[in-house]
Amino acid sequence: MEAGIKPLGRERVWLWILLAPTLFGLVFSAFGALLATLGLSFTEWDLFTSPKWVGLSNYMTLFTDKRFLRALANTAQFAILYVPGVVIISLIIAVLMNRAIKGVSLYRTMYYLPVVTSAVATALVWNMIYGKDTGVLNFVLKQLGMQPVCWLCTDHAMLSVVIVNIWGAIGEGMIIFLAGLTAIPKEYYEASEIDGANRFQQFFRITLPLITPSIFFQTLISTINAFQAFDYIYMLTRRGQGDSSIPVVVFSIYRNAWHFNKYGVASAQAIELTLIVAVLMAVYLWAEKKFVVYE
């Protein structure tokens, strides 16, 4: 099939055959799950009895549910710390890894390893680092004559979890920024050197404007990931009775569904989270037109 020509005859048949698994998954797994969640959000259902229609009741209670409001505030705080951290640190590492240094492929691999490492295994390692009595971090503090800190208690848990999540995400961000950096024509830098520009001027006047598409994409992805954060938070901050020292919205959805069997409430929370992310994406797409530079 040549480019620019619509598939005809047997080509069209094979096109639909090859696309069928993906389309089936989108229709029944993605859109089907979304419609099912939307429908359940208007009901009261405990998984064992028939769903009972309650209309907008589940949505109305969200505005007075202190647990959910706390989870929403924690999610917002997490995103405010996480998104800039991932974008800035990933960009710095990508700039360093974009240089012709010996063993650069090995360094890139090391930075990317957390992305493909099991979240459970990673959380176990960080538990050994953050442990109050036997943790490596508190051992270092004791050697320096300082008092041990409960890193995963309420006062410090947010910062501790943000650090772990950033550590696990910078590898992916590094790859995205490396793709943007390598696409910049070298002629721009050569011309700026002739004009007497130093490295800092080159970075802020050439590199930064030309990788704004990568910055936009990474910010968008990081924001979505921030509002979906669950695995590290669950593994590091869970307490008795399925609670958490810093419950976020996804944790609240999980707890309502699997601990309290409130699937209607959990579905309503999921729909509200989807709407919040959709609004943020709309704001990002509006800002893209004003701040993102495409060659």
PyMOL commands that set and color helices and strands:
alter all, ss='L'
color gray80, all
select helices_A, chain A and resi 10-40+57-62+66-97+104-116+119-130+136-143+154-182+186-194+199-210+212-227+231-237+240-242+249-258+263-291
alter helices_A, ss='H'
color red, helices_A
select strands_A, chain A and resi 43-44+52-53
alter strands_A, ss='S'
color yellow, strands_A
deselect
rebuild
show_as cartoon
